Amino acid sequence: MPFYRFEGLKSHRFNPHLSTAEGPVIEGQYLYFRMVTKRAGTGAELHYHPNELMAFPLAGRGDCVVGKDRRIIGPGDFVHFPPCARHGLKATEEADLKYLYIKDRTWTLVGSAADEALPEKARSAKEVERDVKAGKYPGQKKDPAKSRAIIEGLGRCYYPMIEALDAPPASGHSERRVEGTHLAFGFVESPPGHVEEAKKSAHEMFLYVIRGGLEATVAGEQKRVAAGEVVHVPRYAGYRLEVAGRGNVRYAAARSTPRLEEAIRKSGAADNWRG
């Protein structure tokens, strides 16, 4: 199915020993696309995982650490968490933090504390849930010397995309993009009548509409999508996106990269749901 609303999907909390993050997830062939909420004053302890993560806040503010770089982020900011980067993100005390959460499927949605070794195999959400119910700590033995968390040399991981999500529209079509190892993110603004289309998408893509609307066609299925809706374009699917109505559209987009596609072709995607 190419069209979703997060409000209609089941909410999950995958790392109760590390984070208060909760929310629905759409699992693609190559990446996970989530809407995450962290209640005011709560969040994630310092941790890491071998898959790449990207975050784009939509509401509230967060106290974010990547490596040693700590900043307060809010709507319009974008954060890149490279593979194995030590990081943490907590909502400030004023309000809940809500953000788009994009992660590649070379590993599951379960991370490791910064002072622990990675498990030999990615743990599934089901395995963690069973351990928690049994009163067991679902992580590894504390041993900072065996941690693979990267603290130094990560570069600048914070990117301002727009001053505010309700800022005046751009005068023309505008794209701001960041490409990492496995994932690429784009913040896109388009005027009325603008069209993007391809007979065969080179990569898997997810779009989240922030403002305005799109007449979207994916693999022959058509829908007018508005703010708060998600469009999923599988790899090799044909698609067409036309700005609907008289106003501009503003959306966030995530896609797979050739390196991710090759990694999953060789080793397969991690199974977050196995029992």
C-alpha positions in Angstrom: 0.0 0.0 0.0 1.6 3.3 -1.0 -0.5 5.7 1.2 -0.5 6.0 5.0 -1.4 8.1 8.0 0.7 7.5 11.2 -2.4 8.1 13.3 -4.0 4.9 11.9 -1.1 2.7 12.8 -0.2 0.8 16.0 2.3 2.5 18.3 5.4 0.7 19.5 8.1 1.2 22.1 11.1 -0.9 21.0 13.9 0.0 23.4 12.2 0.4 26.9 15.6 -0.1 28.6 17.2 2.8 26.7 14.5 5.1 25.5 11.0 6.5 26.1 10.4 6.8 22.3 7.1 5.5 21.1 5.2 5.6 17.9 4.2 3.8 14.7 6.6 2.4 12.1 6.3 1.7 8.4 8.7 -1.0 7.3 10.0 -0.8 3.8 12.3 -3.1 1.8 15.3 -1.0 2.8 14.4 1.3 5.6 12.1 2.0 8.5 10.1 5.2 8.4 8.6 6.3 11.8 6.9 9.0 13.7 8.4 9.1 17.2 7.1 10.9 20.3 9.1 11.5 23.5 7.1 13.0 26.4 8.4 16.3 27.8 11.5 15.8 30.0 12.1 12.2 28.8 14.1 10.5 26.1 17.0 8.3 25.2 20.2 7.4 27.1 23.5 7.5 25.3 23.5 4.5 22.9 24.5 3.4 19.4 23.6 0.9 16.6 25.4 -0.1 13.4 22.6 1.2 11.2 22.3 4.8 10.1 19.6 7.1 11.6 18.2 10.4 10.6 15.8 12.6 12.6 13.6 15.6 11.6 11.6 17.3 14.4 8.1 18.4 13.7 7.0 19.6 17.1 8.7 20.4 20.5 12.4 20.8 21.2 15.1 18.2 21.9 18.4 18.1 23.8 20.5 16.2 21.3 24.0 14.6 21.5 25.9 13.1 18.6 29.4 12.1 19.5 30.5 15.0 21.7 28.4 17.7 19.9 25.3 18.7 22.0 22.7 21.1 20.7 19.0 22.0 21.2 17.0 21.2 18.1 13.5 21.9 17.0 11.2 21.9 13.9 13.1 22.7 10.8 16.4 21.2 12.0 17.7 17.9 10.7 20.1 15.5 12.5 22.3 12.8 11.0 23.4 9.9 13.2 26.1 8.0 11.3 26.5 4.2 11.9 27.7 3.5 15.4 27.7 7.1 16.4 27.2 7.6 20.2 24.0 9.6 20.6 21.0 10.5 22.7 18.0 12.7 22.3 15.6 13.9 25.0 12.6 16.1 24.9 13.0 19.4 26.8 10.8 20.1 29.8 8.4 22.5 27.9 6.6 20.1 25.6 6.6 16.7 24.0 9.0 16.1 21.1 7.7 14.7 17.9 9.9 13.8 15.0 10.4 11.8 11.8 12.7 8.9 12.5 14.4 7.2 9.5 16.7 4.1 9.9 18.1 1.6 7.5 17.3 -2.1 7.7 20.9 -3.5 8.0 20.1 -3.8 11.7 16.8 -3.8 13.7 15.3 -0.9 15.6 17.0 -2.1 18.8 20.2 -0.4 19.9 22.9 -0.9 22.5 23.9 1.3 25.5 27.0 3.3 24.9 28.9 1.3 27.5 28.0 -2.1 26.1 29.2 -4.4 23.3 27.0 -5.0 20.4 25.3 -8.4 20.3 26.6 -10.8 17.7 23.2 -10.6 16.0 20.7 -7.8 15.9 18.1 -8.3 18.5 14.4 -8.2 17.5 11.7 -6.2 19.3 10.0 -9.5 20.2 13.2 -10.7 22.0 13.6 -7.5 23.9 9.9 -7.6 24.9 10.2 -11.2 26.2 13.3 -10.2 28.3 11.6 -7.2 29.8 8.5 -9.2 30.8 10.7 -11.8 32.4 12.5 -9.2 34.4 15.8 -9.5 32.5 17.9 -6.6 31.3 17.7 -7.0 27.5 21.1 -5.5 26.7 24.7 -6.8 27.1 27.0 -6.9 30.1 28.4 -3.4 30.8 31.9 -3.3 29.4 32.9 0.1 27.9 36.1 -1.4 26.5 34.1 -3.6 24.1 31.7 -0.8 23.0 31.9 0.1 19.3 30.3 3.5 19.9 32.1 6.2 17.9 32.6 9.5 19.8 35.3 11.4 17.9 35.6 12.4 14.2 31.9 12.3 13.3 31.9 15.7 11.6 29.0 18.2 11.8 25.8 16.2 12.1 23.3 19.1 12.4 21.7 20.7 9.4 19.2 23.6 9.5 16.6 23.0 6.7 14.2 25.9 7.4 13.8 28.5 10.1 10.2 27.3 10.9 7.8 24.8 9.4 5.2 27.5 8.9 7.7 30.0 7.3 6.7 31.7 4.1 7.0 29.5 1.0 10.0 29.5 -1.2 9.7 31.5 -4.5 10.3 28.4 -6.6 11.1 24.7 -6.4 13.7 24.2 -3.6 15.4 21.1 -2.3 17.9 20.8 0.6 19.4 17.3 0.8 21.8 15.3 3.0 23.1 11.9 1.9 24.8 9.6 4.3 26.1 6.1 4.0 22.8 4.3 3.6 20.1 6.9 3.7 19.4 10.2 2.0 17.1 12.9 3.3 15.5 15.9 1.5 13.4 18.9 2.5 11.4 19.9 -0.5 9.2 22.9 -1.3 7.4 23.1 -4.6 5.0 25.7 -6.2 1.6 24.9 -7.7 1.8 22.8 -10.9 5.2 21.4 -10.2 5.5 17.8 -11.2 8.1 15.1 -10.3 7.7 11.7 -12.0 9.6 8.6 -13.0 8.6 5.5 -14.9 10.8 3.5 -12.5 12.1 4.8 -9.2 15.8 4.1 -8.8 15.4 3.9 -5.0 12.8 3.2 -2.3 11.3 6.5 -1.1 9.1 7.8 1.7 7.5 11.3 1.7 5.8 13.0 4.6 3.6 16.0 3.7 4.1 18.9 6.1 2.1 21.6 4.3 -0.1 21.7 1.2 -1.1 18.7 -0.9 0.0 16.4 -3.7 -1.8 14.5 -6.4 0.2 11.3 -6.0 0.3 8.3 -8.2 2.4 5.2 -7.2 2.4 2.0 -9.3 -1.0 3.1 -10.8 -2.7 3.9 -7.5 -3.7 7.5 -7.1 -4.6 9.7 -4.1 -4.7 13.3 -3.2 -2.5 13.5 -0.1 -2.5 16.3 2.4 -0.5 17.4 5.5 0.2 14.5 7.8 0.0 11.8 5.1 2.8 9.5 4.0 3.6 8.3 0.4 5.7 5.2 0.0 7.4 4.6 -3.4 8.9 1.1 -3.6 12.1 0.7 -5.6 11.4 0.3 -9.3 7.8 1.5 -8.9 6.6 4.2 -11.3 5.4 7.4 -9.6 4.1 10.9 -10.3 3.8 13.8 -7.8 2.0 16.9 -8.8 1.5 19.9 -6.5 -2.3 20.1 -5.8 -4.3 23.3 -5.4 -3.2 26.9 -5.5 -0.7 26.8 -2.7 2.9 25.5 -2.3 3.6 22.0 -0.9 6.3 21.3 1.7 7.4 17.8 2.5 10.2 15.7 4.0 11.6 12.8 1.9 13.8 9.9 2.7 15.3 7.3 0.3 17.7 4.4 0.1 21.1 4.7 -1.4 23.0 2.3 -3.7 25.2 1.2 -0.8 22.2 0.3 1.3 20.6 -1.6 -1.6 23.8 -3.6 -2.2 24.2 -4.3 1.5 20.7 -5.7 1.7 21.1 -7.6 -1.5 24.1 -9.4 -0.1 23.0 -10.0 3.5 19.2 -9.4 3.6 17.3 -7.0 5.7 17.2 -7.4 9.5 14.0 -8.8 11.0 12.7 -6.6 13.7 9.6 -8.7 14.3 10.9 -12.3 14.5 9.6 -14.3 17.4 
